[in-house]
Amino acid sequence: MTISAATARISRQLPEAELSLDSALLASARLMESMLLARQADGVANFTGQTAILRLAKSQRSLIECQNDMIRVHRALLDAGREVKAIIDEPEACPASGTLVEEAPLLQVA
């Protein structure tokens, strides 16, 4: 695989991976809401499902930790892309979308 092809593939897949973590966290938040609403129904004891709620909260914390790790992956990939001159952008700016090296002029280093 060429650097250009790898760059294009990664620039498509990284946002997908980041969004999937957001989607998982949103889905678990919706589940938490439903679980809490369900135990407010008539005839349900106040602490019904508490163990499940605790486990879901733990899984949400894990998802948030995964998001933090994905941010670190993103930064490391940006650094690697700059190192091999696969991406062209400012050091503090993340490209909105990947640009292949052949399609973009290389910056002149003085």
All heavy atoms as an XYZ file, in Angstrom:
820
protein
N       0.852     -1.170      0.000
C       0.000      0.000      0.000
C       0.900      1.237      0.000
O       1.872      1.311      0.734
C      -0.907     -0.037      1.235
C      -1.810      1.166      1.338
S      -2.875      1.233      2.805
C      -3.743     -0.291      2.707
N       0.549      2.205     -0.791
C       1.324      3.439     -0.841
C       0.943      4.336      0.336
O      -0.120      4.165      0.950
C       1.059      4.212     -2.148
O      -0.302      4.632     -2.137
C       1.355      3.354     -3.366
N       1.812      5.299      0.620
C       1.517      6.258      1.689
C       0.239      7.031      1.366
O      -0.596      7.260      2.239
C       2.702      7.207      1.925
C       3.859      6.433      2.554
C       2.302      8.380      2.811
C       5.126      7.238      2.736
N       0.077      7.392      0.108
C      -1.122      8.143     -0.294
C      -2.389      7.333     -0.080
O      -3.394      7.846      0.424
C      -1.023      8.552     -1.758
O       0.043      9.453     -1.934
N      -2.354      6.069     -0.443
C      -3.523      5.211     -0.265
C      -3.816      4.999      1.221
O      -4.973      5.042      1.646
C      -3.318      3.871     -0.962
N      -2.775      4.783      2.006
C      -2.950      4.598      3.448
C      -3.521      5.867      4.085
O      -4.413      5.798      4.935
C      -1.628      4.223      4.102
N      -3.019      7.019      3.650
C      -3.506      8.299      4.174
C      -4.984      8.476      3.863
O      -5.766      8.878      4.730
C      -2.690      9.467      3.581
O      -1.324      9.284      3.924
C      -3.181     10.810      4.097
N      -5.378      8.174      2.641
C      -6.782      8.311      2.249
C      -7.654      7.365      3.055
O      -8.726      7.752      3.539
C      -6.934      8.035      0.751
N      -7.197      6.135      3.224
C      -7.982      5.150      3.985
C      -8.126      5.576      5.444
O      -9.215      5.539      6.006
C      -7.317      3.781      3.888
C      -8.102      2.703      4.602
C      -7.412      1.380      4.506
N      -7.618      0.824      3.178
C      -7.243     -0.389      2.828
N      -6.608     -1.164      3.692
N      -7.472     -0.835      1.616
N      -7.024      5.979      6.046
C      -7.054      6.396      7.461
C      -7.920      7.629      7.636
O      -8.689      7.729      8.599
C      -5.622      6.624      7.986
C      -4.900      5.279      8.090
C      -5.642      7.339      9.333
C      -3.399      5.389      8.319
N      -7.840      8.576      6.710
C      -8.628      9.807      6.837
C     -10.123      9.540      6.721
O     -10.931     10.321      7.218
C      -8.185     10.853      5.815
O      -8.525     10.453      4.505
N     -10.504      8.431      6.088
C     -11.917      8.040      6.042
C     -12.310      7.251      7.287
O     -13.402      7.426      7.820
C     -12.201      7.171      4.811
C     -12.314      7.906      3.510
C     -12.850      6.999      2.401
N     -12.171      5.708      2.320
C     -11.078      5.462      1.606
N     -10.524      6.419      0.907
N     -10.545      4.249      1.586
N     -11.427      6.361      7.732
C     -11.778      5.439      8.808
C     -11.688      6.063     10.198
O     -12.453      5.679     11.092
C     -10.904      4.191      8.740
C     -11.195      3.353      7.521
C     -10.213      2.210      7.342
O      -9.145      2.190      7.947
N     -10.573      1.262      6.501
N     -10.788      6.988     10.406
C     -10.630      7.593     11.727
C     -11.903      8.315     12.176
O     -12.393      8.064     13.283
C      -9.416      8.525     11.762
C      -9.111      9.187     13.099
C      -8.861      8.154     14.191
C      -7.917     10.114     12.958
N     -12.493      9.185     11.365
C     -13.744      9.823     11.795
C     -14.865      8.810     12.052
O     -15.670      8.988     12.959
C     -14.103     10.763     10.641
C     -12.815     11.025      9.947
C     -12.025      9.757     10.092
N     -14.904      7.731     11.267
C     -15.906      6.683     11.497
C     -15.727      6.072     12.880
O     -16.705      5.843     13.599
C     -15.794      5.590     10.440
C     -16.228      5.986      9.054
C     -15.930      4.896      8.020
O     -15.651      3.739      8.414
O     -15.981      5.204      6.823
N     -14.484      5.783     13.234
C     -14.201      5.193     14.545
C     -14.568      6.165     15.660
O     -15.149      5.763     16.679
C     -12.726      4.799     14.633
N     -14.241      7.440     15.472
C     -14.565      8.450     16.490
C     -16.082      8.579     16.658
O     -16.589      8.632     17.785
C     -13.949      9.796     16.105
C     -12.442      9.797     16.175
C     -11.785     11.007     15.523
O     -12.413     11.658     14.647
O     -10.652     11.301     15.890
N     -16.799      8.609     15.547
C     -18.262      8.735     15.612
C     -18.910      7.492     16.205
O     -19.938      7.592     16.884
C     -18.836      9.015     14.224
C     -18.578     10.422     13.681
C     -19.074     10.539     12.242
C     -19.235     11.466     14.558
N     -18.319      6.329     15.973
C     -18.907      5.111     16.534
C     -18.844      5.126     18.056
O     -19.767      4.643     18.725
C     -18.238      3.859     15.971
O     -16.916      3.727     16.458
N     -17.780      5.699     18.609
C     -17.699      5.821     20.067
C     -18.754      6.794     20.583
O     -19.392      6.543     21.611
C     -16.304      6.258     20.491
C     -15.208      5.211     20.300
C     -13.837      5.819     20.565
C     -15.454      4.010     21.187
N     -18.946      7.899     19.875
C     -20.009      8.840     20.251
C     -21.375      8.158     20.186
O     -22.207      8.317     21.080
C     -20.020     10.061     19.324
C     -18.926     11.064     19.640
O     -18.326     10.974     20.723
O     -18.686     11.937     18.790
N     -21.616      7.389     19.129
C     -22.896      6.693     18.976
C     -23.117      5.693     20.094
O     -24.239      5.579     20.624
C     -22.950      5.979     17.619
O     -22.928      6.912     16.572
N     -22.070      4.967     20.465
C     -22.193      3.996     21.554
C     -22.509      4.695     22.871
O     -23.347      4.223     23.649
C     -20.908      3.177     21.680
N     -21.866      5.818     23.115
C     -22.121      6.556     24.346
C     -23.550      7.119     24.364
O     -24.245      7.057     25.373
C     -21.089      7.671     24.532
C     -21.077      8.364     25.885
C     -20.916      7.376     27.033
C     -19.964      9.393     25.931
N     -23.995      7.640     23.230
C     -25.378      8.135     23.139
C     -26.383      7.010     23.355
O     -27.380      7.187     24.058
C     -25.621      8.799     21.780
C     -25.062     10.199     21.604
C     -25.132     10.623     20.143
C     -25.821     11.176     22.477
N     -26.142      5.854     22.747
C     -27.056      4.725     22.907
C     -27.110      4.276     24.367
O     -28.187      3.976     24.891
C     -26.625      3.572     22.003
N     -25.962      4.262     25.026
C     -25.951      3.846     26.431
C     -26.629      4.897     27.308
O     -27.277      4.549     28.305
C     -24.531      3.552     26.911
O     -23.765      4.724     27.001
N     -26.526      6.159     26.949
C     -27.209      7.211     27.707
C     -28.727      7.076     27.550
O     -29.480      7.247     28.522
C     -26.751      8.593     27.246
N     -29.171      6.745     26.336
C     -30.605      6.528     26.122
C     -31.089      5.321     26.924
O     -32.180      5.333     27.504
C     -30.893      6.325     24.632
C     -30.778      7.602     23.820
C     -31.210      7.360     22.373
N     -30.616      8.348     21.531
C     -29.628      8.144     20.650
N     -29.138      6.939     20.470
N     -29.144      9.122     19.943
N     -30.271      4.269     26.936
C     -30.608      3.084     27.717
C     -30.701      3.429     29.197
O     -31.635      3.000     29.888
C     -29.578      1.980     27.479
C     -29.748      0.705     28.299
C     -31.107      0.053     28.038
C     -28.600     -0.249     27.996
N     -29.757      4.209     29.700
C     -29.782      4.625     31.104
C     -31.078      5.368     31.412
O     -31.723      5.115     32.430
C     -28.573      5.496     31.438
C     -28.522      6.009     32.867
S     -28.175      4.748     34.095
C     -26.403      4.617     33.926
N     -31.452      6.272     30.534
C     -32.692      7.018     30.731
C     -33.888      6.076     30.802
O     -34.730      6.188     31.703
C     -32.892      8.030     29.600
C     -34.189      8.807     29.716
C     -34.450      9.717     28.538
O     -34.027      9.393     27.407
O     -35.115     10.748     28.753
N     -33.959      5.132     29.881
C     -35.074      4.191     29.874
C     -35.095      3.337     31.131
O     -36.172      3.063     31.693
C     -34.993      3.283     28.641
O     -35.161      4.041     27.475
N     -33.931      2.907     31.579
C     -33.855      2.102     32.795
C     -34.350      2.891     34.006
O     -35.097      2.373     34.841
C     -32.422      1.608     33.009
C     -31.980      0.581     31.976
S     -30.188      0.285     31.947
C     -29.908     -0.392     33.571
N     -33.934      4.147     34.104
C     -34.358      4.974     35.234
C     -35.848      5.287     35.178
O     -36.534      5.283     36.200
C     -33.534      6.261     35.290
C     -32.052      6.062     35.633
C     -31.271      7.350     35.410
C     -31.897      5.559     37.060
N     -36.356      5.542     33.978
C     -37.791      5.794     33.830
C     -38.607      4.546     34.146
O     -39.680      4.634     34.744
C     -38.105      6.292     32.420
C     -37.621      7.710     32.085
C     -37.801      8.001     30.603
C     -38.338      8.739     32.945
N     -38.092      3.383     33.763
C     -38.815      2.126     33.986
C     -38.997      1.844     35.469
O     -40.039      1.334     35.887
C     -38.080      0.971     33.321
N     -38.021      2.182     36.261
C     -38.171      1.878     37.678
C     -39.021      2.908     38.421
O     -39.273      2.769     39.606
C     -36.831      1.625     38.348
C     -35.979      2.795     38.655
C     -34.727      2.267     39.343
N     -33.928      3.345     39.873
C     -32.775      3.163     40.472
N     -32.304      1.951     40.629
N     -32.108      4.175     40.937
N     -39.486      3.938     37.706
C     -40.437      4.882     38.298
C     -41.877      4.443     38.090
O     -42.793      5.081     38.575
C     -40.220      6.279     37.703
C     -38.913      6.917     38.104
C     -38.706      8.278     37.465
O     -39.519      8.748     36.672
N     -37.614      8.928     37.829
N     -42.051      3.327     37.375
C     -43.405      2.823     37.118
C     -44.037      2.345     38.424
O     -43.341      1.961     39.365
C     -43.341      1.677     36.105
N     -45.357      2.377     38.446
C     -46.087      1.920     39.634
C     -45.741      0.474     39.945
O     -45.679     -0.373     39.052
C     -47.601      2.037     39.409
C     -48.065      3.498     39.409
O     -47.359      4.343     40.002
O     -49.125      3.776     38.819
N     -45.527      0.197     41.216
C     -45.273     -1.154     41.662
C     -43.829     -1.614     41.561
O     -43.509     -2.743     41.889
N     -42.939     -0.757     41.081
C     -41.526     -1.122     40.967
C     -40.786     -0.523     42.157
O     -40.931      0.670     42.448
C     -40.917     -0.618     39.629
C     -39.436     -0.928     39.555
C     -41.664     -1.212     38.449
N     -39.994     -1.353     42.823
C     -39.236     -0.878     43.982
C     -38.226      0.184     43.550
O     -37.705      0.160     42.427
C     -38.523     -2.052     44.650
N     -37.925      1.105     44.464
C     -37.046      2.243     44.170
C     -35.687      1.847     43.594
O     -35.153      2.546     42.746
C     -36.820      3.085     45.431
C     -38.034      3.878     45.815
O     -38.935      4.070     45.011
N     -38.076      4.333     47.049
N     -35.119      0.767     44.086
C     -33.757      0.425     43.680
C     -33.695     -0.792     42.777
O     -32.650     -1.415     42.646
C     -32.881      0.257     44.922
C     -32.818      1.521     45.732
C     -33.507      1.637     46.932
C     -32.116      2.623     45.264
C     -33.467      2.821     47.664
C     -32.071      3.806     45.990
C     -32.750      3.904     47.186
N     -34.795     -1.101     42.131
C     -34.814     -2.204     41.170
C     -33.832     -1.908     40.040
O     -33.797     -0.799     39.511
C     -36.233     -2.396     40.589
O     -37.111     -2.708     41.658
C     -36.267     -3.488     39.539
N     -33.035     -2.891     39.710
C     -32.091     -2.735     38.598
C     -30.849     -1.938     38.934
O     -30.091     -1.557     38.039
N     -30.607     -1.691     40.221
C     -29.465     -0.859     40.616
C     -28.144     -1.461     40.143
O     -27.263     -0.740     39.688
C     -29.445     -0.659     42.143
C     -28.404      0.326     42.614
C     -28.677      1.760     42.148
O     -29.789      2.105     41.762
N     -27.665      2.590     42.184
N     -28.021     -2.784     40.215
C     -26.790     -3.438     39.763
C     -26.578     -3.201     38.267
O     -25.472     -2.895     37.829
C     -26.829     -4.950     40.074
O     -26.986     -5.118     41.481
C     -25.569     -5.642     39.609
N     -27.652     -3.310     37.498
C     -27.547     -3.067     36.054
C     -27.176     -1.615     35.771
O     -26.372     -1.325     34.877
C     -28.858     -3.426     35.364
N     -27.742     -0.693     36.533
C     -27.427      0.727     36.359
C     -25.963      0.992     36.682
O     -25.274      1.711     35.952
C     -28.371      1.601     37.214
C     -29.778      1.564     36.614
C     -27.863      3.041     37.314
C     -30.844      2.182     37.480
N     -25.468      0.392     37.747
C     -24.053      0.548     38.099
C     -23.144      0.004     36.997
O     -22.136      0.629     36.644
C     -23.743     -0.150     39.427
C     -24.262      0.546     40.679
C     -24.117     -0.370     41.891
C     -23.523      1.848     40.898
N     -23.507     -1.144     36.442
C     -22.689     -1.729     35.364
C     -22.748     -0.881     34.102
O     -21.744     -0.723     33.405
C     -23.135     -3.157     35.102
C     -22.719     -4.075     36.228
C     -22.928     -5.522     35.892
N     -22.390     -6.321     36.988
C     -22.987     -7.367     37.506
N     -24.148     -7.765     37.010
N     -22.427     -8.043     38.478
N     -23.912     -0.338     33.802
C     -24.030      0.531     32.630
C     -23.205      1.796     32.829
O     -22.515      2.249     31.902
C     -25.494      0.873     32.348
C     -25.756      1.761     31.132
C     -25.182      1.139     29.857
C     -27.240      2.028     30.983
N     -23.249      2.371     34.026
C     -22.441      3.563     34.309
C     -20.956      3.246     34.142
O     -20.196      4.053     33.599
C     -22.734      4.078     35.712
N     -20.546      2.064     34.574
C     -19.149      1.649     34.409
C     -18.792      1.527     32.922
O     -17.719      1.952     32.491
C     -18.905      0.323     35.121
C     -17.480     -0.140     35.058
C     -17.267     -1.435     35.820
C     -15.821     -1.882     35.692
N     -15.592     -3.151     36.377
N     -19.712      0.990     32.133
C     -19.444      0.873     30.696
C     -19.381      2.255     30.035
O     -18.594      2.474     29.113
C     -20.485     -0.010     30.010
O     -21.722      0.641     29.898
N     -20.184      3.202     30.528
C     -20.117      4.570     29.997
C     -18.769      5.207     30.318
O     -18.181      5.883     29.468
C     -21.260      5.414     30.561
C     -22.610      5.031     30.004
C     -23.754      5.750     30.687
O     -23.721      6.023     31.879
N     -24.792      6.052     29.915
N     -18.284      4.984     31.531
C     -16.948      5.511     31.881
C     -15.888      4.903     30.974
O     -14.970      5.596     30.517
C     -16.622      5.220     33.341
C     -17.333      6.130     34.323
C     -16.805      5.988     35.748
N     -16.946      4.636     36.278
C     -18.038      4.165     36.882
N     -19.093      4.934     37.036
N     -18.071      2.918     37.334
N     -16.031      3.627     30.672
C     -15.078      2.961     29.772
C     -15.136      3.561     28.371
O     -14.103      3.747     27.720
C     -15.364      1.462     29.708
O     -15.125      0.854     30.946
N     -16.341      3.854     27.903
C     -16.479      4.479     26.583
C     -15.822      5.858     26.550
O     -15.181      6.226     25.561
C     -17.954      4.593     26.190
C     -18.628      3.299     25.754
C     -20.139      3.487     25.664
C     -18.058      2.828     24.421
N     -15.974      6.609     27.621
C     -15.345      7.933     27.690
C     -13.824      7.795     27.694
O     -13.112      8.553     27.026
C     -15.868      8.720     28.905
C     -17.346      9.068     28.695
C     -15.043      9.990     29.135
C     -18.057      9.579     29.924
N     -13.317      6.799     28.396
C     -11.874      6.538     28.372
C     -11.431      6.139     26.968
O     -10.353      6.550     26.507
C     -11.519      5.448     29.378
C     -11.634      5.904     30.822
C     -11.463      4.769     31.819
O     -11.032      3.663     31.426
O     -11.765      4.995     33.006
N     -12.257      5.359     26.272
C     -11.958      4.993     24.885
C     -11.910      6.233     23.991
O     -11.060      6.334     23.101
C     -12.988      4.011     24.347
S     -12.847      2.351     25.008
N     -12.833      7.163     24.228
C     -12.817      8.405     23.461
C     -11.514      9.167     23.698
O     -10.928      9.708     22.758
C     -14.015      9.280     23.812
C     -15.328      8.764     23.271
C     -16.502      9.612     23.711
O     -16.594     10.014     24.873
N     -17.414      9.873     22.799
N     -11.067      9.216     24.942
C      -9.795      9.883     25.238
C      -8.645      9.205     24.509
O      -7.764      9.874     23.963
C      -9.527      9.894     26.744
C     -10.421     10.856     27.483
O     -10.980     11.771     26.909
N     -10.568     10.635     28.776
N      -8.643      7.873     24.502
C      -7.603      7.149     23.778
C      -7.682      7.410     22.276
O      -6.657      7.533     21.603
C      -7.686      5.649     24.060
C      -7.205      5.300     25.454
O      -6.407      6.083     26.033
O      -7.624      4.247     25.972
N      -8.900      7.526     21.744
C      -9.056      7.796     20.314
C      -8.518      9.185     19.968
O      -7.923      9.384     18.910
C     -10.526      7.671     19.904
C     -10.740      7.755     18.409
S      -9.903      6.470     17.457
C     -10.879      5.052     17.896
N      -8.684     10.144     20.868
C      -8.101     11.474     20.658
C      -6.581     11.358     20.578
O      -5.943     11.971     19.721
C      -8.532     12.438     21.782
C     -10.020     12.761     21.663
C      -7.690     13.721     21.764
C     -10.604     13.455     22.889
N      -6.015     10.546     21.456
C      -4.559     10.333     21.431
C      -4.123      9.653     20.140
O      -3.080      9.975     19.572
C      -4.135      9.525     22.651
C      -4.264     10.305     23.948
C      -3.821      9.455     25.148
N      -4.081     10.162     26.374
C      -5.108      9.943     27.188
N      -5.990      8.988     26.891
N      -5.263     10.634     28.292
N      -4.918      8.692     19.662
C      -4.633      8.034     18.384
C      -4.646      9.070     17.272
O      -3.750      9.099     16.415
C      -5.662      6.913     18.101
C      -5.587      6.442     16.654
C      -5.472      5.749     19.060
N      -5.653      9.928     17.274
C      -5.783     10.956     16.242
C      -4.542     11.857     16.216
O      -3.968     12.109     15.154
C      -7.047     11.774     16.524
C      -7.505     12.603     15.375
N      -8.807     12.658     14.979
C      -6.841     13.420     14.534
C      -8.921     13.476     13.948
N      -7.740     13.959     13.664
N      -4.138     12.302     17.399
C      -2.946     13.163     17.474
C      -1.695     12.434     16.998
O      -0.871     13.002     16.290
C      -2.755     13.660     18.901
C      -3.768     14.694     19.310
C      -3.548     15.159     20.727
N      -4.575     16.123     21.108
C      -4.946     16.350     22.337
N      -4.379     15.703     23.338
N      -5.883     17.236     22.600
N      -1.556     11.162     17.385
C      -0.384     10.390     16.966
C      -0.378     10.185     15.455
O       0.685     10.247     14.814
C      -0.350      9.044     17.693
N      -1.554      9.949     14.876
C      -1.627      9.800     13.422
C      -1.306     11.104     12.710
O      -0.651     11.098     11.653
C      -3.009      9.291     13.014
C      -3.282      7.823     13.301
C      -4.751      7.497     13.059
C      -2.382      6.925     12.468
N      -1.755     12.226     13.261
C      -1.396     13.521     12.678
C       0.113     13.713     12.696
O       0.715     14.133     11.697
C      -2.077     14.669     13.429
C      -3.543     14.907     13.136
C      -4.109     15.948     14.102
C      -3.744     15.342     11.710
N       0.732     13.408     13.828
C       2.195     13.536     13.930
C       2.897     12.622     12.932
O       3.839     13.036     12.255
C       2.667     13.229     15.355
C       2.231     14.268     16.362
O       1.846     15.393     15.945
O       2.263     13.967     17.572
N       2.433     11.381     12.824
C       3.035     10.439     11.882
C       2.831     10.900     10.446
O       3.741     10.809      9.615
C       2.445      9.047     12.086
N       1.643     11.421     10.155
C       1.368     11.910      8.806
C       2.262     13.077      8.422
O       2.731     13.169      7.285
N       2.494     13.958      9.382
C       3.414     15.073      9.111
C       4.838     14.558      8.911
O       5.560     15.039      8.046
C       3.373     16.074     10.255
C       2.130     16.912     10.296
C       2.220     17.967     11.396
N       0.896     18.457     11.685
C       0.186     18.127     12.753
N       0.685     17.324     13.661
N      -1.015     18.613     12.919
N       5.224     13.595      9.729
C       6.585     13.061      9.677
C       6.906     12.452      8.313
O       7.990     12.648      7.784
C       6.750     12.002     10.766
C       8.142     11.439     10.881
C       8.236     10.437     12.009
O       7.679     10.705     13.093
O       8.857      9.387     11.796
N       5.961     11.730      7.746
C       6.198     11.105      6.438
C       5.695     11.979      5.290
O       5.677     11.540      4.145
C       5.573      9.692      6.363
C       6.173      8.769      7.391
C       4.058      9.745      6.468
N       5.285     13.205      5.632
C       4.795     14.174      4.650
C       3.593     13.642      3.867
O       3.430     13.905      2.693
C       5.914     14.619      3.716
C       7.025     15.336      4.453
C       8.100     15.818      3.520
C       9.193     16.584      4.191
N       9.558     16.316      5.540
N       2.747     12.877      4.574
C       1.534     12.342      3.969
C       0.382     13.327      4.075
O      -0.556     13.264      3.292
C       1.152     11.024      4.629
N       0.435     14.200      5.068
C      -0.587     15.236      5.203
C       0.100     16.581      5.284
O       1.242     16.689      5.723
C      -1.486     15.029      6.442
C      -0.659     15.022      7.720
C      -2.317     13.777      6.315
C      -1.490     15.057      8.983
N      -0.617     17.573      4.857
C      -0.081     18.923      4.859
C      -1.079     19.803      5.598
O      -2.190     20.012      5.133
C       0.123     19.446      3.429
C       1.081     18.518      2.690
C       0.636     20.874      3.438
C       1.090     18.726      1.207
N      -0.685     20.264      6.787
C      -1.536     21.156      7.550
C      -0.697     21.849      8.595
O       0.478     21.556      8.784
C      -2.709     20.403      8.185
C      -2.270     19.461      9.298
O      -1.144     18.955      9.261
O      -3.071     19.240     10.199
N      -1.308     22.781      9.257
C      -0.627     23.508     10.320
C      -0.475     22.601     11.531
O      -1.318     21.750     11.769
C      -1.426     24.763     10.695
C      -1.539     25.773      9.578
C      -0.205     26.327      9.145
O       0.643     26.584     10.015
O       0.001     26.487      7.934
N       0.574     22.774     12.339
C       0.799     21.884     13.482
C      -0.378     21.768     14.441
O      -0.614     20.707     14.981
C       2.009     22.499     14.167
C       2.724     23.230     13.091
C       1.649     23.727     12.158
N      -1.143     22.834     14.666
C      -2.255     22.772     15.609
C      -3.603     22.554     14.929
O      -4.621     22.532     15.595
C      -2.325     24.061     16.438
C      -1.508     24.002     17.714
C      -0.002     23.982     17.464
O       0.462     24.753     16.619
O       0.687     23.192     18.105
N      -3.641     22.434     13.633
C      -4.910     22.304     12.922
C      -5.081     20.882     12.407
O      -4.183     20.316     11.830
C      -4.960     23.287     11.753
N      -6.241     20.343     12.631
C      -6.570     19.016     12.123
C      -7.328     19.205     10.815
O      -8.271     19.993     10.759
C      -7.418     18.262     13.130
S      -7.846     16.620     12.569
N      -6.944     18.511      9.767
C      -7.657     18.684      8.501
C      -9.096     18.202      8.602
O      -9.384     17.216      9.277
C      -6.860     17.828      7.520
C      -6.112     16.854      8.363
C      -5.887     17.520      9.681
N     -10.004     18.916      7.953
C     -11.407     18.518      7.949
C     -11.576     17.214      7.189
O     -12.434     16.405      7.484
C     -12.260     19.621      7.317
N     -10.734     17.017      6.191
C     -10.732     15.759      5.447
C      -9.316     15.518      4.961
O      -8.521     16.434      4.843
C     -11.701     15.828      4.264
O     -11.282     16.827      3.365
N      -9.022     14.273      4.698
C      -7.672     13.919      4.264
C      -7.374     14.428      2.870
O      -8.250     14.494      2.016
N      -6.160     14.798      2.629
C      -5.718     15.233      1.317
C      -4.548     14.365      0.900
O      -3.589     14.214      1.657
C      -5.259     16.711      1.356
O      -6.332     17.502      1.828
C      -4.843     17.188     -0.011
N      -4.639     13.781     -0.274
C      -3.541     12.969     -0.766
C      -2.363     13.856     -1.116
O      -2.524     14.982     -1.588
C      -3.967     12.174     -1.999
C      -5.067     11.140     -1.774
C      -5.437     10.465     -3.088
C      -4.632     10.106     -0.763
N      -1.157     13.348     -0.935
C       0.045     14.125     -1.202
C       0.095     14.567     -2.655
O       0.440     15.693     -2.961
C       1.313     13.315     -0.825
C       2.570     14.040     -1.265
C       1.340     13.053      0.658
N      -0.294     13.683     -3.589
C      -0.234     14.037     -5.011
C      -1.176     15.173     -5.374
O      -0.959     15.872     -6.336
C      -0.592     12.830     -5.895
C       0.413     11.720     -5.886
C       0.159     10.755     -4.724
O      -0.930     10.774     -4.155
O       1.079     10.009     -4.391
N      -2.230     15.360     -4.581
C      -3.220     16.378     -4.896
C      -2.893     17.741     -4.297
O      -3.464     18.736     -4.680
C      -4.582     15.944     -4.380
C      -5.109     14.704     -5.062
C      -6.421     14.258     -4.468
O      -6.820     14.755     -3.425
O      -7.043     13.386     -5.087
N      -1.970     17.784     -3.372
C      -1.668     19.034     -2.681
C      -0.212     19.398     -2.917
O       0.656     18.532     -2.923
C      -1.930     18.900     -1.194
N       0.080     20.693     -3.114
C       1.472     21.091     -3.262
C       2.218     20.944     -1.933
O       1.661     21.210     -0.875
C       1.385     22.557     -3.686
C       0.059     23.011     -3.159
C      -0.838     21.812     -3.184
N       3.434     20.485     -1.999
C       4.247     20.376     -0.788
C       4.696     21.757     -0.351
O       5.002     22.618     -1.165
C       5.469     19.491     -1.031
C       5.176     18.015     -1.266
C       6.458     17.264     -1.588
C       4.537     17.413     -0.033
N       4.728     21.966      0.949
C       5.185     23.231      1.493
C       6.699     23.306      1.391
O       7.393     22.314      1.614
C       4.759     23.366      2.952
C       3.263     23.401      3.225
C       3.015     23.434      4.717
C       2.635     24.622      2.568
N       7.205     24.450      1.050
C       8.635     24.653      0.972
C       9.189     24.931      2.363
O       8.652     25.772      3.079
C       8.961     25.841      0.050
C       8.530     25.632     -1.392
C       9.359     24.553     -2.062
O      10.532     24.379     -1.751
N       8.751     23.827     -2.979
N      10.208     24.212      2.755
C      10.840     24.438      4.043
C      12.059     25.328      3.814
O      12.931     24.996      3.030
C      11.257     23.107      4.706
C      11.936     23.364      6.022
C      10.042     22.218      4.874
N      12.089     26.478      4.501
C      13.191     27.419      4.309
C      14.359     27.077      5.196
O      14.274     26.538      6.216
C      12.716     28.827      4.569
